[in-house]
Amino acid sequence: MWFEGFGDGVVDFYEGLEADNSKSYWYEHLEVYREHVRRPMEMLLAELEPEFAEFGTGKVFRPHRDVRFSRDKSPFKTHCAAVVEPGRGGGAHYVEVGTGGLLVAGGCFHTAADQLARFRTAVDDPVRGERLRSLLEGLAAGGWTITGETLRTRPRGTPADHPRLPLLRHRTLYAVHRWDPDDTLHERACVDRVRRAWSQLRELNRWCRDHIGVSER
């Protein structure tokens, strides 16, 4: 079966969950989650995963939050997400649905110490660093938001006049694009929207895969 869009109840479901993030709400609306959210996301991923298999395998994230080390003890995530990636930090094709509509992102969402070291070495290199800057400028010109966790100051040993200092301050680096809830979210055309967006992220994710890679730790 083909992906035909997310169910009509997907936004209402998550609006309710944001208002009442409880096990009672969750289990009262479990069938809505399964039919309007989870099953469509699994079908979307199954359709796109073969086209992006060079970047790894796909998975739909579980709905439960890990609250062991969080002050926020809300048990459930207020969105449903899926990803195709080789491992954390090595480039990712990401998609998410929730009250804000549809979000697509790609790049490096996490860095262990060895990944961060490889990232900074690559950015410091004139050829690889300028390639990354060019890719990001192209994405920004196409409407993508470039974001990520950054240092307040420059990395130790980095000169203040380094030509790519803004990039070197990043600990994570990724591009994000969002569509507000609309009719396309519930239609077959939604898969084409994600496919086109993920295609625009290919070269950024290849850069991350080739120059950051999966952590060896």
C-alpha positions in Angstrom: 0.0 0.0 0.0 1.1 3.5 -0.8 1.3 6.5 1.5 -1.8 8.6 1.0 -1.2 11.4 3.5 -1.5 11.7 7.3 -5.0 11.2 8.8 -7.3 14.2 9.3 -7.0 13.7 13.0 -3.2 14.1 13.3 -3.1 17.8 14.3 -6.1 17.5 16.6 -4.5 14.5 18.3 -1.3 16.4 19.1 -3.1 19.5 20.2 -5.0 17.4 22.7 -1.8 15.7 23.8 -0.1 19.1 24.4 -3.0 20.1 26.6 -3.1 16.8 28.4 0.1 14.8 28.2 -1.1 11.9 30.3 -1.4 8.2 30.0 -5.2 8.4 30.2 -5.4 10.8 27.2 -2.9 8.6 25.3 -4.7 5.4 25.7 -8.1 7.0 25.1 -6.9 8.2 21.7 -4.5 5.3 20.9 -6.4 4.2 17.8 -6.2 7.8 16.4 -2.5 7.7 16.9 -2.1 4.4 15.2 -4.3 5.1 12.2 -3.8 8.9 11.7 -0.2 9.2 12.7 2.0 6.1 13.2 0.8 4.0 10.3 1.0 6.9 7.7 4.5 7.7 9.0 5.6 4.1 8.6 4.2 4.1 5.1 5.9 7.4 4.2 9.3 6.0 5.5 8.9 2.7 3.7 8.3 4.5 0.4 11.2 6.8 0.7 13.8 4.6 2.4 14.9 2.8 -0.8 15.6 6.1 -2.5 17.9 7.3 0.3 19.4 3.9 1.3 23.0 5.2 0.7 22.6 7.1 4.0 21.6 4.2 6.1 18.4 2.6 7.4 15.2 4.2 8.4 13.2 4.1 11.7 10.2 5.7 13.2 11.0 7.0 16.7 9.0 5.7 19.6 6.4 8.0 21.1 7.6 7.7 24.7 10.0 10.3 26.1 13.1 9.3 28.1 12.4 11.2 31.3 15.1 9.6 33.4 17.4 12.7 33.4 14.7 15.4 32.6 12.9 17.8 34.8 9.9 17.5 32.4 8.3 14.2 33.3 5.7 14.4 30.5 5.5 10.8 29.2 4.8 11.3 25.5 6.5 13.3 22.7 4.2 15.9 21.1 5.2 14.9 17.5 6.0 11.8 15.5 9.3 11.6 13.7 11.2 9.3 11.4 14.8 9.3 10.1 17.1 7.7 7.6 20.7 7.8 8.9 23.9 5.8 9.3 24.1 6.6 13.0 23.8 9.6 15.2 25.7 12.7 13.9 26.8 11.2 10.5 24.1 13.0 8.4 20.4 12.4 8.6 17.2 12.7 6.6 14.6 13.6 9.2 10.8 14.2 9.0 8.4 15.2 11.8 4.7 15.8 12.0 2.8 17.6 14.9 0.7 20.6 15.7 3.1 22.8 13.7 2.5 20.8 10.6 5.3 19.1 8.7 9.0 19.6 9.4 11.9 18.2 7.4 15.6 18.5 8.4 19.0 17.2 7.6 22.6 17.4 8.7 24.4 16.7 12.0 22.1 16.7 15.1 24.6 15.2 17.5 28.4 15.1 18.0 30.4 12.9 20.3 34.0 14.2 21.0 35.5 12.3 18.1 32.9 13.6 15.7 33.3 17.2 16.8 37.1 16.9 16.3 36.6 15.6 12.7 34.0 18.3 12.0 36.4 21.1 13.1 39.2 19.6 11.1 37.1 19.5 8.0 35.8 23.0 8.4 39.3 24.3 9.0 40.4 22.8 5.7 40.0 25.4 2.9 38.5 23.0 0.4 36.2 21.0 2.6 35.2 24.0 4.7 34.4 26.2 1.7 32.4 23.3 0.3 30.3 23.2 3.4 29.8 26.9 3.5 28.7 26.9 -0.2 26.2 24.1 0.5 24.7 26.0 3.5 24.4 29.2 1.6 22.6 27.4 -1.2 20.1 25.9 1.2 19.6 29.2 3.0 18.9 30.9 -0.3 16.3 28.2 -1.0 14.3 28.9 2.2 16.0 26.6 4.6 16.9 27.7 8.2 20.5 26.8 9.2 20.8 26.2 12.9 22.4 24.1 15.6 24.1 24.3 18.9 27.0 26.8 19.0 29.7 28.0 21.3 29.5 31.5 22.8 33.2 32.0 22.0 35.5 30.5 19.4 37.1 27.0 19.9 40.4 27.0 21.7 43.3 27.8 19.4 41.1 29.2 16.7 42.3 32.6 15.5 39.7 35.4 15.7 40.0 36.2 12.0 39.4 32.6 10.8 37.4 32.9 7.5 35.0 30.2 8.7 34.8 31.1 12.4 30.9 31.1 12.5 31.0 27.4 11.3 33.7 26.4 13.7 31.6 27.6 16.6 29.0 25.0 15.8 28.8 21.8 17.8 25.8 20.6 15.8 24.7 21.9 12.4 21.6 21.2 10.4 19.1 22.7 8.0 15.3 22.9 8.7 12.2 23.6 6.7 8.7 23.6 7.9 5.2 23.7 6.3 2.2 24.9 8.4 -0.7 22.4 8.5 -2.4 22.4 5.1 -4.4 20.1 2.8 -1.2 18.6 1.4 -0.4 17.1 4.8 -3.4 14.8 4.3 -2.8 14.0 0.6 -0.6 11.8 -1.5 1.4 14.9 -2.5 2.9 15.0 1.0 5.4 12.3 0.1 6.5 14.3 -2.9 7.0 17.3 -0.6 9.3 15.2 1.7 11.1 13.6 -1.3 12.0 16.9 -2.9 13.1 18.3 0.5 15.3 15.3 1.3 16.8 15.5 -2.2 17.9 19.0 -1.5 19.6 17.7 1.6 21.6 15.0 -0.1 24.9 16.9 -0.5 24.8 18.3 3.0 24.3 14.8 4.4 27.0 13.4 2.2 29.4 16.0 3.6 28.4 15.0 7.1 28.7 11.3 6.3 32.1 11.7 4.7 33.7 14.2 7.0 32.0 13.6 10.4 30.8 10.1 10.2 29.5 7.9 13.0 31.2 8.1 16.4 33.9 5.4 17.0 33.2 5.6 20.7 
